[in-house]
């Protein structure tokens, strides 16, 4: 399973879910996975709860604070970005989310960057082989080489 980074916020999450199970819901509601699907949760009724939009967002903030992993970060980041709702979060939470999101995206790109794939590098390299360069391109390359050699 996924390691809990903050037992304090995990306990708050569990208490919040218990509280939400005991309250009546009016108006707009959303289905929430108590154990997120991305973290091994199921669609079974004992893992689902109906929450108001506000409660749903709070539940994901608490999950994010408890786990601080890419799954909880991605869900909270995605919820914040939905067009149909305006979600206001503090600048501190926004900064933390943004920093973590940036780290997770960088890690993902390190693994999946097509420019680091030998096959892609060869395709790019072979694409122009044997094709003559325009005179204008040769001049630009010459200027670039000269400016590089001056800085070294």
HUGIGI-V243420 format. One record per run of one state. SS is the DSSP state (H for helix, E for strand, - for the rest). FROM is the first residue (numbers start at 1). LEN is the number of residues. If there is no record, write none. Layout:
{{SS:FROM:LEN} {SS:FROM:LEN}}
This chain:
{{-:1:6} {H:7:15} {-:22:8} {E:30:4} {-:34:3} {H:37:3} {-:40:5} {H:45:3} {E:48:4} {-:52:1} {H:53:15} {-:68:2} {H:70:12} {-:82:9} {H:91:22} {-:113:1} {H:114:3} {-:117:1} {H:118:10} {-:128:7} {H:135:17} {-:152:1}}
